[in-house]
Amino acid sequence: MREVTICGQRVPQTAALAPMASVADTAYRTLCKQHGACMTTGELISAKGLSYGSKGSAELCRITEAERPMGLQLFGSEPEFMAEGVRRMLDFAPDWIDINMGCPVPKVVTQGAGSALMKTPELAEEIVRAAVKAADGKLPITVKMRIGWDEAHVNASEFAKRMEGAGVDTICVHGRTRTQFYSGEADWSQIAAVKQAVSVPVIGSGDVTSGEDALRMYRETGCDLVMVGRATYGNPWIFEEIATAVAGEPYQAPEVPERLREMLRHIRMILDTSDKPEKLAMREARKHALWYLRGEPHAAAFRARSAQLSTYAESEALVAEYLRSVGKA
């Protein structure tokens, strides 16, 4: 299988797991890595929070060997805090540090961070230069961006060239504007334009939901690597699907019993990696349980029950009951 070098890491040219706040935690990243994700990135971390010694921010910096190669993602809008955030992240030994310039959520954008930086390329460049200087050659700095703020201000190529000039190692482009959030179609032509505009590796993101989608993104954009986010919800097998597509081999999707066994294993991993009591950790596990049966008969009732789970034993009982109800026990 063809390989590509990203952030000094030699990885198969299959697919990476996108950083997703409140979703891609330690358990999720480990699970996706086990299913073939070639790289992972941690959840969104506040540069200010980290700089001020926030315990929660520091906890998000934890890395296990099972997740590597793995980067940590930092957000903020003040170069001095971003530089300090980078210095503090070095202690956690990530394989790279990613600067978020794509998050569309209001609580990030109103701080002038995330995708708001697409409107202030001079500030974005200043932030990258400060981050690169703070990293002091110890690890690569990358950027995850969108194609612009809105349709009237699509500036992906120009923005990417600024980031390259400021010293980033790799650029990841999500093919939507901020105002699109996650609606409409991703514009892969802008990813292709960025690839043509810069010489650093480019990762493409947006609307890859199958192995065929990944192949098409590689063909149409020339990107160095594909990144997958929401399509992994309840479907860590998508990395296996993409890997088989890249290898030109047939893919067999998992049957319901296998999917639900993996759901239980995922919940178990969440409980084992959480410092919280079972009842509280199960609250975080619920949303993952909701995703594993999409499109199956009686899935609505299963999801309704999943939203009430408070113990692992309850999740085991729910799975056993569902499998009996559909004759697959």
Residue pairs with C-beta under 8 A, 6 or more apart in sequence:
1 12
1 13
1 14
1 243
1 246
1 247
2 12
2 13
2 246
3 10
3 11
3 12
3 13
4 10
4 11
4 12
4 13
4 201
4 224
4 225
5 11
5 201
6 16
6 39
6 170
6 201
6 203
6 224
6 225
7 69
7 71
7 95
7 96
7 139
7 140
7 142
7 169
7 170
8 95
8 96
8 140
8 169
9 39
9 69
9 95
11 38
11 39
11 69
11 225
12 38
12 243
12 246
13 38
13 218
13 224
13 225
13 246
14 36
14 38
14 214
14 226
14 239
14 242
14 243
14 246
15 36
15 37
15 38
15 208
15 214
15 225
15 226
15 227
15 228
15 238
15 239
15 242
15 243
16 37
16 38
16 39
16 40
16 41
16 203
16 225
16 226
16 227
16 228
17 24
17 28
17 29
17 32
17 33
17 37
17 39
17 40
17 41
17 227
17 228
17 229
17 232
17 239
18 24
18 41
18 205
18 227
18 228
18 229
18 232
19 41
19 42
19 43
19 44
19 71
19 73
19 98
19 100
19 144
20 28
20 43
20 229
20 230
21 43
21 44
21 103
22 43
23 43
23 233
23 287
24 32
24 40
24 41
24 42
24 43
25 43
25 270
25 273
25 284
26 62
26 64
26 67
26 273
27 266
27 269
27 270
27 272
27 273
28 266
28 288
29 37
29 40
29 42
29 67
29 70
30 64
30 66
30 67
30 269
30 273
31 236
31 262
31 265
31 266
31 269
32 40
32 232
32 236
32 239
33 40
33 66
33 67
34 66
34 236
35 236
35 237
35 238
35 239
35 240
36 239
36 240
36 242
36 243
37 228
37 236
37 239
38 69
38 225
38 239
39 69
39 70
39 71
39 225
40 67
40 68
40 69
40 70
40 71
41 70
41 71
41 72
41 73
41 98
42 60
42 61
42 63
42 70
42 71
42 72
42 73
42 94
43 60
43 73
44 73
44 75
44 100
44 103
44 108
45 57
45 60
45 61
45 72
45 73
45 74
45 75
45 85
45 89
46 54
46 57
46 74
46 75
46 76
46 85
47 74
47 75
47 76
47 78
47 81
47 82
47 84
47 85
48 76
48 78
48 81
48 85
49 56
49 57
50 57
50 58
50 61
50 74
50 84
50 85
50 88
50 89
51 81
51 84
51 85
51 88
58 88
59 275
60 72
61 72
61 88
61 89
61 92
61 94
62 92
63 70
63 72
63 92
63 93
63 94
68 95
69 95
69 96
70 94
70 95
71 94
71 95
71 96
71 97
71 98
71 142
72 89
72 92
72 94
72 97
72 98
73 97
73 98
73 99
73 100
73 144
74 82
74 85
74 86
74 89
74 97
74 98
74 99
74 100
74 131
75 99
75 100
75 103
75 108
75 113
75 114
76 82
76 85
76 111
76 113
76 127
77 111
77 112
77 113
77 116
77 117
77 123
77 127
79 123
79 126
79 127
79 129
79 130
80 130
82 99
82 127
82 130
82 131
82 134
83 130
83 131
83 133
83 134
84 134
86 97
86 131
86 134
86 135
86 141
87 134
89 97
90 135
90 138
90 139
94 139
95 139
96 139
96 140
96 141
96 142
96 169
96 170
97 131
97 135
97 139
97 140
97 141
97 142
98 141
98 142
98 143
98 144
98 172
99 127
99 128
99 131
99 141
99 142
99 143
99 144
99 168
100 108
100 113
100 114
100 144
101 114
101 115
101 117
101 118
101 124
101 143
101 144
101 145
101 146
102 114
102 115
102 144
102 145
102 146
102 172
102 174
103 109
103 113
103 114
103 115
104 114
104 115
104 146
104 178
104 181
104 182
105 114
108 114
108 115
108 116
109 115
109 116
109 178
110 116
112 120
112 123
115 145
115 146
115 149
115 178
116 149
116 178
117 123
117 124
117 127
117 145
118 124
118 145
118 146
118 148
118 149
118 153
118 155
118 159
118 178
119 149
119 153
121 155
121 158
121 159
121 162
124 143
124 159
124 162
124 163
125 162
125 163
125 165
125 166
126 166
128 141
128 143
128 163
128 166
128 167
128 168
129 166
129 167
131 141
132 141
132 166
132 167
132 168
135 141
140 168
140 169
140 170
141 167
141 168
141 169
142 168
142 169
142 170
142 171
142 172
143 163
143 168
143 170
143 171
143 172
144 172
144 174
144 205
145 156
145 159
145 160
145 163
145 171
145 172
145 173
145 174
146 156
146 173
146 174
146 176
146 177
146 178
147 154
147 155
147 156
147 173
147 174
147 175
147 176
147 177
147 187
147 190
147 191
148 154
148 155
148 156
148 159
148 177
148 178
149 177
149 178
149 179
150 177
150 178
150 179
151 177
151 179
153 177
154 177
154 187
154 190
156 173
156 190
156 191
156 193
156 194
157 190
157 193
157 194
157 196
157 197
158 197
160 171
160 173
160 194
160 197
160 198
160 202
161 197
161 198
163 171
163 198
164 171
164 198
164 199
164 200
168 200
169 200
169 201
170 200
170 201
170 202
170 203
170 224
171 194
171 198
171 200
171 201
171 202
171 203
172 202
172 203
172 204
172 205
172 227
173 190
173 191
173 194
173 202
173 203
173 204
173 205
173 223
174 186
174 205
174 206
175 186
175 187
175 188
175 190
175 191
175 204
175 205
175 206
175 207
176 182
176 184
176 186
176 187
176 206
182 230
185 207
186 205
186 206
186 207
188 204
188 206
188 207
188 217
188 220
188 221
189 220
191 202
191 204
191 205
191 206
191 217
191 221
191 223
192 220
192 221
192 222
192 223
194 202
195 202
195 221
195 222
195 223
195 224
196 222
201 224
201 225
202 221
202 222
202 223
202 224
203 223
203 224
203 225
203 226
203 227
204 217
204 221
204 223
204 225
204 226
204 227
205 226
205 227
205 228
205 229
207 213
208 214
208 217
208 226
208 227
208 228
208 231
208 242
209 231
209 238
210 231
210 238
210 241
210 242
210 245
211 238
211 241
211 242
211 244
211 245
211 246
211 251
212 245
214 226
214 228
214 242
214 245
214 246
215 245
215 246
217 223
217 226
218 226
226 242
228 238
228 239
228 242
231 238
232 238
232 239
233 288
233 291
234 259
234 263
234 288
234 290
234 291
234 292
234 293
234 294
235 291
236 262
236 266
237 253
237 254
240 251
241 251
241 253
244 250
244 251
245 251
254 262
255 328
256 293
256 296
256 323
256 326
256 328
257 323
257 328
259 292
259 293
260 292
260 293
260 319
260 322
260 323
261 319
262 292
263 288
263 289
263 292
263 315
263 319
264 312
264 315
264 316
264 319
266 285
266 288
267 282
267 285
267 288
267 289
267 312
267 315
268 312
270 281
270 284
270 285
270 288
271 278
271 281
271 282
271 285
271 312
274 280
274 281
274 284
276 284
278 310
278 311
278 312
279 310
279 311
282 309
282 310
282 311
282 312
282 315
283 310
285 309
285 315
286 306
286 307
286 308
286 309
289 303
289 306
289 309
289 315
290 303
290 306
290 307
293 299
293 302
293 303
293 322
296 302
296 326
297 326
298 322
298 325
298 326
302 318
302 322
305 318
306 315
306 318
309 315
309 318
320 329
323 329
